[in-house]
């Protein structure tokens, strides 16, 4: 089972302190995503707070610097390698359903939720982990996890093992969980200037 492999890889990385081999593409001047106004949640996330209450938990906790970025990089890489990409239609016979990956796999928002849960379990404050929807470089809808650090907002994405500042992803950010109240959503409409490669 691939998720068991992920758990073993994550436990090893955590025990080793995530090691210096993990490259972080971190720009100290990385900005925070702008919050525009309240917005409805994505269609598949409408019941998310009822089914997975931890996904909507708040609380910023203490500082989040380089060590949290190392941990996030380890979690991102391990999850990307452990979860197989499978559409909601193949898994549930519905267009969109936000859930944790199954043994068969998951799609982009399932990866994001899995990473969020893994980081919460590793001690990262839940209010620093925000789900977001974007348009990718082909203008297709996509979901990612935002890690709100002291240095700016960084993106954990199943399309790349690199943890990038939001403005280096090449994505158009549409909406994300409200940083002040993650049970709600806000519009963002911020274009990344970067064109990151996978």
PyMOL commands that set and color helices and strands:
alter all, ss='L'
color gray80, all
select helices_A, chain A and resi 2-15+43-45+48-51+53-56+66-82+88-92+108-121+126-128+166-168
alter helices_A, ss='H'
color red, helices_A
select strands_A, chain A and resi 38-39+129-135+141-149+152-157+160-165+172-178+181-191
alter strands_A, ss='S'
color yellow, strands_A
deselect
rebuild
show_as cartoon
